């Protein structure tokens, strides 16, 4: 395993982290005696394998159902100094509720402290305010820190880049968990801001939200040769020293194996990365057109500014991926969340786009004339039954 300094925490962080949202029994709390022995054995074997390969950062959240309770049967048996444990608690309007949630986390984990506490889901200005206003959740987290129950405080986010940057620039947080990977590099300005503030940078779900890369389409497999799409994406992310660790979201012990192939390439990644990136870029231009590839994002409104609350940018992005790389299943999965993802995946589908007048909100787009038809095309290609976020299902 390779390790990187996790910003001002000074923790030696493995470049891969064992994210805890895939191996738990349920997304809701249940009595301990309802957890199947087979599921618990699998979780314990996954943690054992994680430590065997040098991944000592175990990451979970209060919102991950039985994950903390199940980890609490494993982690106390491991020498505490060998672990970096992170949990995350969602900010609340009432900071007392935030503290109660954290106490529940610590009780389930059966630990005296966590190394990293993330304020989970600073996705909007309102939630940021819950955190940083006097007497808010951040003040509660600081009290926990003073009591020795928390070593370092960070935040996780699925929000827009401007909210992430605003949160970073408060200089109140030691690290950030955010989305950034090859198919979605929009948050790079936030990573640059994190570097200026010497914050740790943890990439959320690069193999799942980064493209469902454990089930890649054949076209993407061919374009990423001689690497698998998963290893390519890992290497792309970790070739940037500003990035410190990638969450693997392991569901079983064997889920680490493919990722470990990345390690031998980290010392000199560019010779193998550059030809793959060139192929991916050329294929996008071949399918979508050079002008579109270079300018499609320009002048697009936020979903709050769009009739019907349509998330135009996200829908066009998913259309691009489906057409250029045959990432249809991934794009369908993400598209189906629109209208049902709350502030975690905001905005709505384009299913009624033909009934709406988008001319005013698209006035600054060079593609304003054709975008309504492209949105209708995307809805036809990707539309289907809506699904909930995993934590709501």
N, C-alpha and C positions, 0 to 999 in steps of 0.2 A: 504494500500500500504506500501511496505517497501522501504527504501532509502539507498543508499550507497554513500560514499564520492567519487566524480568523479575525483580522482587523484589530482594533484596540482591546479586544478581549484577551489577546495574546495566547489564546488556545491554539494548540496544534491540531488542526481539523483535518480529518481524512478527506480526500477529494471526492469520495462518495459517502453519503450518509444513509443510514437505514431508516427511511421514512415509515411511519407506523399506521398508514391508513388503508392497507390492503390485506393484512393477515388477521385482523380481529374477527370475532364471531359475528357481531352485529353493530350497526350504526347507532343503535340506541342502547342506553344502559339497561342491563337485565340482571336479575339475581345471579350471584356467582355460580350457584349449582345448576344453572341452565346452560352454562358454557360447555360444549361437548369436549370430552377428553381428547379426541382426535385433533380438534382445532387447537387446543392448548398445546398439545405435543408438537404440532406443526409450527406454532409461534415460537416455542422454546428452541426448536431445531433451527429456525431461521435466525434467531438471535445468536445462537451458538456459532452458526456458520459465519454470520456477520463479524463476530469477534475473531474467528479463526483467520479471516482474510485481512484483518487490521481495521475494520470499520467499527470504531468504538463510539460513534455518534449515533445515538438512538433518539429518534424524533417522533413525537406524538402530539395529541391535542385533546382537550376536554370534549371537543366536538366529534371525536372519532369513536364514539360509542364505547364498546368494551375494551378498546385498545389499552387504556391506562390500567384498568383492573387486571387484565391478563399479563401485562408487563410487570405488574407488581408481584407476580408469582415468580418472576425470573430475575429481575434486576437486583433485588437485595442479596441474592446469592453470589453476585459478582463483586470483587473488590472495587469499592466505590471510586477509588482514584484512577481506575482503568477506564471509567465511563465518562462520556459527555452526554448528559441527558437534557433534552429539550421538550418542554410541553408548551402548549399555546392555549390562551383563554380569550374568548371574544370580549371586547370592550362593551360595557353596559352604561346606559344613562345613569344608573345608580351604582356608584363604585363599590358599595357594600355587596352587591350581587356579584361583582367581579371577584371580590375577595372570597366570597363563599365558593364560587366556582373553582378558584385556585386551590382552596383548602381541600375541596373534593378531589382535585387532581393529585395533590400530594398524598392524600390518604389512600387513594387507589394505587398509586405508584409505590407506596410503602417506603418512601425515601425521606431523609431529613431535609433535603434541599434538591433543587434542580440547578443545573449549570446555566441553562438558558430558558428564560421565560419570554415567549412571544405574545404580544398583543395581536390577537388573531383576526385578521380581516379589516385592516384600516383601508377601506375601499371608497369612502366618501368623506367630504369635508365635515359632515355631521359626526361621523364616527371618530374622526381625528379630534374633533372638539371634545367628545366624551373622554378622550385620553389626556389631552394636554391642558385642559382648563384647570384652574386651581381647585384642588380637592377631587380631581378626576381619577381615572383608572391608573394613569401613570404615577400619580402620587401614592396610590395604594401599592403599586408595584415597588416603588422606592421603599415603602415601609417594610415590605416583605424582604427586600434586599438588606435593609438595616438589621432585620431579625435573623439573617443568615439563611433564609429559605430560598433565596434566589441569588445567583452570582452575577448574571448579566441580563440586561433587558433589551429586547429587540421588538420587531413587529413583522407580521406577514401581511401580504396584500395581493389582491386580484384586481386592484383598482387602476384607474387611468394614470398615465405617467405623471401628469401634473400633480395629482394628489400624492403620489409616491415621493416625488421630489420635495414637495412642501413638507411632508413628514420627515424626510431625511434632513432637511435644512433647519428643522428645530434643534438639531444636534442633541436630542434627548435619548437617542437609541444607539445601542452598541452594534447592532446587526440588523439585516433585512432579509426576509424570505420573499422572493418575487419570481415572476415568470420571465424567462428570456432563453431563447434557443434559436436554432437556425431558421425555422419557419416563422418565427415572431420575434423580431429584434427591436420592437418599439421601445422597450424599457432601457435601452442602452444609456440614454442620458441620466436615468436614475442610478444605474451602476456607476457611472462616472461621478455622480454626486456622492454616492456612498464612499467611493475611494477618497474623495477630498475630505470626508469626515472620518476616515480611517475605520469604516464599519466593515464587519464581516458580511459576505454576500453568499447567500444560500439560494440555489436555483430550485424552484418547486417543479416537480413532476415533469422533467424533460423527456421522459420516455412515453408518458401517457398523454398529458396535455400538449407535449411537444410533438405529437404526431401519431399516437397509438403505435409506436415503433416496435412493439413486441409482436404486432401482426401487420407488417408493412406490405403494401401492394407490390407486386412483382416489378412494376416499372421503377419504383423507388429503390428496390433492391439492386436493380441493374445500374441505376445512375450512381449509386454509392459504392460500387465495386472499387477496390477489393475489400472494403469494410462493409459491415452490416449497417443499415440506417441507424441503429441504436449506437453503435460504436462511433460512427461518423458524428452524430449529434453530440455525444459525450466529448469527443476530441475537439469539435468546434467550440463548445462552451469552455472547456478547460484550457484551450490554447490562449485564452485571454486571462492573464494573471490577476485581473480584477475580480474574477470569479474564484471562489474558494472551495465550494462543495456542491455536489449535485445530489438531490434526493432520488433514491432508487425505488422506493415504494415496493419493496420486496413482499411477495405473497407466499413464498416458499423458499427453502434453502438453495435450490438450483437457480433462483432468479439473479444471483450475483455473477454467475459464470460468464455470461456474454460481456457484461460491463467490465470485468477484470481484464479483458483483452485490450482495453484502452491504455492501461498503465504503461506498457512498454513503448508506446508511441509518444508519450508526453514530452520527452526531452527534446524532440525535433519534429513537431507535428506538421509543419507547413508543407514539406515535400509530398506528403500523402493527402493533405487537406485540399491544397490549391486545385489540383485537377478535378476533384469531385465537385468543389464549389463552382468551378468553371462549367462543368457539364450541367449542373442543376440550373445555373443562370441561363445557359444557352437553350436549354429545353423550355424554360419558362418563356423566353423571348420567342422561340419557335412556335409555341402553342398560343400564346396570348398577344404577341406583338411587342416590339421594343418600346414603342411610345406608351403603351398601356403599362408595361412593367415599370417604367421609369416615373410615370406621372399619376397612376390611378389613385393614390392617396391624397393628391393635392385638392384642397378646398372642400373636403368632405365635412359635413356637419356632425356634431355630437348627436347621439340618439335623442337627447332631450330637446334638440332643436328641429327634430324631424316630425312631420305629420305621422300619426300612428306610432310614434316612438320607435320607428324602425332603426335598427342598428346597422346603418348602411356600410360602414367601414368593415365591420366584422363579417357581414354577409359577402361582400365582394372579396375579402381575403379568403374565406372558405371556398368560394367559387374558384378563385385562382388555384388553390391547392388541389381541388378536385379535378380540374381540367389539366393542369400542367403535370401533376405527379400521380394521377389516379388515386388521390387520397380521399376517395369518396366516402368510405365508412367513417373515417375520422371526421370529415366535414359534416356528414349527417349527424353524428353523435353530438358535435358542438352546436350545430344549427338547431337541433331539437331542444336544446336548453333555453333558447331565446324565448322570453315571455314567462319563464318559469325558474330563472336562476337568481332573481333578486339582484342585490348589489354585487353579488359574486360574478354574475355574467349578465349584464344589464341589456335593456332594449328588447325589441320584439322582432319577429320574423317579417318577411315581405309578402305574406300570403294575401294581403288586401292591397298590394301596391297599385294595381290598376284602377283602384277607386280613389287614389290620393293624388294631389297636386304637389309634386316635389320641386317645382321650378324655383321657388324662392329659396329653399334651403340648399339647392345645388348651384346657386348662381355663381359661386366661386370655383366650381369644378370645371376643368377643361373637357370633361366627358359628360357634362350635364344632360346632353340630348339623349345619350344612349343608356345611361345608368338605370332609368326605370325599367327598360326592357331586360337589362342584365339582372336586375333584382328579381324580376318575374321568372327569368330563366333559372336563377339560383334556387328559387323556391320550388320550382318544378323538379329540379334535380335532387335537392336535398331535403325537401319537405317530407313530413311523415308524422308519426305519432310523437307528441311531446313527451319528454322524460324529465324527471326531477334530478337535481344534484344528488350524488350518492348519499350525502348526509341527511337528505330529506326523505329518501326512499325507505 
